Amino acid sequence: MFSVADTARLTFNLMGQNDAQALWELNQNPEVMKFINGGEPESMADIRSKYLPRLKKFTDAAQGWGLWRVCDKASKEYLGWVLVRPMDFFSDEPKLHDIELGWRFFQKAWGKGYATEAAIAIKDAITEQTNINYVSAIALEENLGSIGVMNKIGMKFIKKYTHTDPMGDFIAVHYQMPVK
């Protein structure tokens, strides 16, 4: 079974269909949602009709794909999540050897290095336990916080392009790093 080792400050658990409340809570802050949908809090109906079916499609516990809940090791407080799935998963040609990482954290967790620490732990677990060649991340060009995490974990800018996704297309910056 795929696992992610705890860090000094964080623990990780794969999220699933019973985590609607946790997903909804995180999506209530306009600052958290700013670069996702322009800052609109999402309804529980959206979580149940969009997010959970989407999560079910790309979750594969054996491969480590899915949303990894990140919690403070000491307090057990839910801080956010890190996404793991093949790049272009929802296209006709998912890139199974290029794993996309993404992250979303509560605003109170920003600026403390949690996203970077979590992304590194999960990247390390993915590269040790699977046969992949690259780790990638995408973001809106204005999302300097996410781009900062990409740089801190060792990714380099690859391109700016129109990212196509069933939840909406957007102009993205793509960062990547080789793992082999």
C-alpha positions as CSV (number, residue, x, y, z in Angstrom):
1,M,0.0,0.0,0.0
2,F,1.3,3.4,-0.9
3,S,2.1,5.7,2.0
4,V,3.6,9.1,2.7
5,A,5.8,9.3,5.8
6,D,5.1,11.9,8.4
7,T,7.4,14.9,8.5
8,A,8.6,16.7,11.7
9,R,5.4,18.8,11.6
10,L,2.9,17.1,9.3
11,T,0.9,13.9,8.8
12,F,-0.8,12.7,5.6
13,N,-3.9,10.6,4.8
14,L,-5.5,10.0,1.4
15,M,-8.9,11.6,1.2
16,G,-12.0,10.0,-0.3
17,Q,-15.7,10.2,-0.8
18,N,-16.4,10.7,2.9
19,D,-14.4,14.0,3.0
20,A,-17.0,16.3,1.6
21,Q,-17.1,18.4,4.7
22,A,-13.4,18.9,4.8
23,L,-13.3,19.9,1.1
24,W,-16.2,22.3,1.6
25,E,-14.6,24.0,4.6
26,L,-11.4,24.7,2.7
27,N,-13.4,26.2,-0.2
28,Q,-15.2,28.7,1.9
29,N,-12.5,31.4,2.1
30,P,-12.5,33.9,-0.8
31,E,-8.7,34.3,-0.6
32,V,-8.2,30.5,-0.8
33,M,-10.5,30.4,-3.9
34,K,-9.1,33.5,-5.5
35,F,-7.0,31.7,-8.1
36,I,-9.4,28.8,-8.4
37,N,-12.7,30.5,-9.3
38,G,-12.2,34.2,-8.7
39,G,-12.8,34.0,-4.9
40,E,-16.3,32.5,-4.7
41,P,-17.0,30.1,-1.8
42,E,-18.4,26.8,-3.1
43,S,-21.6,25.1,-2.0
44,M,-21.9,21.7,-0.6
45,A,-23.9,20.8,-3.7
46,D,-20.8,21.8,-5.8
47,I,-18.6,19.6,-3.6
48,R,-21.0,16.6,-4.0
49,S,-21.8,17.1,-7.8
50,K,-18.3,18.2,-9.1
51,Y,-15.5,17.6,-6.6
52,L,-16.3,14.2,-5.3
53,P,-17.0,12.6,-8.7
54,R,-13.8,14.2,-10.0
55,L,-11.8,13.0,-7.0
56,K,-13.2,9.5,-7.4
57,K,-12.0,9.4,-11.1
58,F,-8.3,10.1,-10.3
59,T,-7.9,8.5,-6.9
60,D,-5.8,5.4,-7.0
61,A,-4.5,4.4,-3.5
62,A,-2.0,1.9,-4.9
63,Q,-0.3,4.6,-7.1
64,G,-0.6,7.3,-4.4
65,W,-3.0,9.4,-6.6
66,G,-5.6,11.5,-5.0
67,L,-5.9,14.3,-2.5
68,W,-3.6,13.9,0.5
69,R,-5.1,15.5,3.7
70,V,-2.3,17.4,5.5
71,C,-2.6,17.8,9.2
72,D,-0.5,19.3,12.0
73,K,1.3,16.4,13.6
74,A,1.0,17.8,17.2
75,S,-2.5,19.3,17.2
76,K,-4.1,17.1,14.4
77,E,-5.5,20.3,12.9
78,Y,-6.5,19.9,9.2
79,L,-4.3,22.4,7.3
80,G,-5.2,21.6,3.6
81,W,-4.4,19.1,1.0
82,V,-1.9,18.1,-1.8
83,L,-3.2,16.7,-5.1
84,V,-1.4,13.9,-6.9
85,R,-2.4,12.7,-10.3
86,P,-1.0,12.2,-13.8
87,M,-0.6,15.5,-15.8
88,D,-3.5,16.0,-18.2
89,F,-5.5,13.3,-16.4
90,F,-8.8,14.5,-17.8
91,S,-7.6,14.6,-21.4
92,D,-7.5,11.9,-24.0
93,E,-3.8,11.4,-23.3
94,P,-2.9,11.5,-19.6
95,K,0.8,11.6,-19.0
96,L,1.2,8.6,-16.6
97,H,5.0,9.2,-16.2
98,D,4.5,12.9,-15.3
99,I,2.8,13.4,-12.0
100,E,1.0,16.7,-11.2
101,L,1.2,18.1,-7.7
102,G,-1.2,20.8,-6.6
103,W,-2.0,22.2,-3.2
104,R,-4.7,24.1,-1.3
105,F,-4.3,25.2,2.3
106,F,-6.4,27.3,4.7
107,Q,-5.2,30.9,4.8
108,K,-4.2,30.6,8.4
109,A,-1.5,28.0,7.3
110,W,0.0,30.3,4.6
111,G,3.5,31.6,5.0
112,K,4.6,28.8,7.4
113,G,6.2,26.5,4.9
114,Y,3.5,23.8,5.2
115,A,2.7,23.6,1.5
116,T,6.4,23.3,0.6
117,E,7.0,20.7,3.4
118,A,4.0,18.7,2.3
119,A,4.8,18.9,-1.4
120,I,8.3,17.7,-0.8
121,A,7.2,14.8,1.4
122,I,4.6,13.7,-1.2
123,K,7.0,14.2,-4.1
124,D,9.6,12.1,-2.3
125,A,7.1,9.3,-1.6
126,I,5.8,9.3,-5.3
127,T,9.3,9.2,-6.7
128,E,10.5,6.4,-4.4
129,Q,7.4,4.2,-4.8
130,T,6.4,4.6,-8.5
131,N,8.0,4.6,-11.9
132,I,7.7,8.2,-13.0
133,N,10.0,10.5,-14.9
134,Y,8.7,14.0,-14.0
135,V,6.8,15.9,-11.3
136,S,4.9,18.9,-12.6
137,A,2.6,21.7,-11.2
138,I,0.5,24.3,-12.9
139,A,-1.0,27.6,-11.7
140,L,-2.3,30.9,-12.8
141,E,0.6,33.2,-13.6
142,E,-0.6,35.6,-10.9
143,N,-0.6,32.9,-8.2
144,L,2.8,33.8,-6.8
145,G,2.3,31.8,-3.6
146,S,2.0,28.5,-5.6
147,I,4.8,29.4,-7.9
148,G,6.9,30.1,-4.9
149,V,6.2,26.5,-3.7
150,M,7.1,25.2,-7.1
151,N,10.4,27.0,-7.1
152,K,11.2,25.9,-3.5
153,I,10.7,22.2,-4.3
154,G,13.0,22.4,-7.2
155,M,10.7,22.8,-10.2
156,K,11.6,25.0,-13.1
157,F,9.4,27.0,-15.5
158,I,8.6,25.0,-18.7
159,K,5.9,27.0,-20.5
160,K,2.8,29.3,-20.4
161,Y,-0.2,27.8,-22.2
162,T,-3.9,27.3,-22.3
163,H,-4.7,24.5,-19.9
164,T,-7.8,22.5,-20.9
165,D,-9.9,21.1,-18.1
166,P,-13.5,19.9,-17.8
167,M,-14.0,22.5,-15.0
168,G,-12.8,25.3,-17.2
169,D,-9.9,26.3,-19.4
170,F,-7.3,28.8,-18.2
171,I,-3.9,30.3,-19.0
172,A,-1.5,28.4,-16.9
173,V,2.2,28.4,-16.1
174,H,3.7,24.9,-16.1
175,Y,6.7,24.1,-13.8
176,Q,8.4,20.7,-13.8
177,M,11.3,18.7,-12.5
178,P,12.9,15.4,-13.6
179,V,13.1,12.7,-11.0
180,K,15.4,10.1,-12.6
